[in-house]
């Protein structure tokens, strides 16, 4: 039985799923299931921090049909493809990825998903890809392994996020400082973000991702 969890996000037998924007294609070998004319893609929480956050109790999902999303650290497109499912034909996912080899895999995904735009760029330097971002976005999603995670989010928000828009970030404590306890790292990152954002929700992603804290925040503008 298909039950709605958020706009564009469903639960089937207790598992998170999205209705495929590109039926008949898979991105990372995910399981699919048909219900009538619709094809649903199961959203693997061990492969996606956003899916994990939902299973850990995320209460608000700011991405919906028609949303404009800036995705920092899109990698090969696993989570971004599910975001593509959610935003649909009226939305757009700007997919920023730094590694050329990974970008080739991402481009293959984007070729069958016309609401995903692959951008080869460094999230630390938003001016490099500003020409590709048309207007302000509704949501920034950040999943990058960089010690300056907070600064990256703030810089991109100031450049591209509308006032009152939302940001989601997966804080990777081991990418910031392996010598510091994760809790202290989380506190430091949150303190850096609070000048620009109101923190709405926070959740530890264990057991899906060890030493990761997921945040939902609202941009003060």
N, C-alpha and C positions, 0 to 999 in steps of 0.2 A: 504493500500500500504506500502510495506517494503522499507525504505530508509536507506542507510548506513550513520552512523554518524562518527564512528571511525572504525578501523579494529576490527571486531568481535562485534561491538555495532551498534544497529539499532534504528530507530524511526518508530513506527507504530501509526498513528493517533496522533502524537505529544507526544507519550509516549516512554520512553527508554525501550529497550528489548535486550536480547541476544539469540542466537540460542542455544538450549539446547544440552549440551554434553551428557546428559542422558535422552533422550526422554521418556515420560511416567511417569516421577517422578517429584514430587514437593518438595521444601525444606521448604518453610514457608507459604504455601497456596497461592502462587502467581498465578495470572491469566496466562493462556497460550493460544496460538493461532497457528493454523497450516496454513502454506502456502506451498502447494504442499507436498513434502516429509519432509519438515522441520518443527520443532516445536520451537516456540519462547516463551521465558519466560519474562513477563513484570517485569521490575526492579523498585520496589517500592521506591520512593525517601524518603518517611517518615520512611523507614526501612533500608536505605542504604545511607551513607554519600557520597559515590562515585557517585551514581546515582543522588543525590541532587546536587553535584558539577557540573555534566554535564548539568543539567537543569539550573544551575546558570551561565553557560557560560564557562566551562572549554574548553580551546582551543586546548590543546595537551593531548593525552592519550598515555602514554608510554608503557602500557601493550598491547601486541598484540599476534598473533598466535606464539606459540613456546617460549614465554617468561618464564623465571624462576623468580618466585615471592616469596618473604618472607613476609608473612602476620602476623603481630604482633597484637594479640587480635582478633583472628578469631571468637570467641564466638561460636554460634551454626552453623555457616557456611552460613548465609544469603548472605552477600556480597561476601564472598570467593567462593560460588558456581557460581556466575555470572562471577567472575574472571576465574574460571575453564572453563566456557563456552568459554571465549575469548581465553585463551591460547591453548585450544584444546589438541589433543593427543600428540603433540610434546613438550608441555610445562609442567610445574609443579608448584603447589602452595604449599609451605611449610606453614602449618597452625599452628601457635604457640598459645596455649591457656593455661591459668593458672588454671582455675577452673575445678576440676574433674567432677562435675555434668554437666557442660556445655560441657565438653570434650566428654561425652557419646553421647550427641546429635550430636556433630561434627563428631564423628566416624561413626555414622549411615549415614551421608551425604557422607563421604569419601568412604564408602563401595561400593557405586554405581558410584563413580567418582574416577577413578584410577589415575587421574592427581592431586589429592589432598592428601597430606601426613599430618595426624594429629600428632602434637607434644605437649605433655604435658610439659610445661615449663614456666619459669618466664622471660618475655622479658627484665627485668632489669639485667639478668645474662645470656648473650648470650653464655658464655662458657658451660652452662649446656646442650645446644642442638647443639653445633657446630658439633658433630659427625654425625648428621643427614643431614647437609647441604653440598652437594657435589659441590665444586667449588664456584664461585662467582655468585650472582644473578643479574638480570637486574633491578629489581624494589623491593623496600621495601614499603609496605603499613602498616601504623601504626594507630590503632584505640584502644588506651588503656586509661583507666581512672586512671591516675597516675600523681602526681605533677611533676615528673621528665620526662615528655614526651620528651623534647628536648634531654636530656642526653641519654635516651633509644634509640632514633633514631640514634644519633651519634655513640653510642657504637656498635649498630648492623651494621651500615654502615661500620664502620672501620673493622668489623670482616667479613662481608659477601658481601657487595655491590661492584660491579666492578667500577673502575674509570670512571666517566662520566655517571654512572647509575643514575636512578631517584628514588626519594622518594616522597610519598604522605602521608600526615599526617593531621588528623582532630584534631585541638587544642581544647580541652574541657576546657574552662576558669574556669568553676565551679569546676572542678576536681583539678585545680591547686591552686586557692585561691579565695574563695567565697567573701572575703572582698575587693577585688580589682576589679575595672571596667574592663570588658572584653577587651576593647581596649588596656589598659595598659598591661594586661596579654599577649595578642597577640604580642605586641611590644617586651616584655621581651623574649618570646620564639623565635621569629624571630632573635633577637640579639644573642641568644645562638646558633642558627643553622647556622648563616652566616659565622662562621669560617670554617665550613665544607661543606656548600652547597651554591649554587647560587639559590635564590628564583626566580622562573620563573612565577608563578601565585599564586594569593591569592583570596579567595572569601568567603564572609559571607554566611553561610548556612541557615540563616533565610529565610522563615518560616519553612523549613523542620526540622532544628535542631537549637534551640535557643542557643545563646552564644557559637557557634562553628565557627571557622575559618578553612577553608580547604586550604592547601598549596601544590603546586607542586614544587619540588626542584631538582636540579642537583648536584650530588656528585662531589666535587673537587678531592677527592681521596688523 
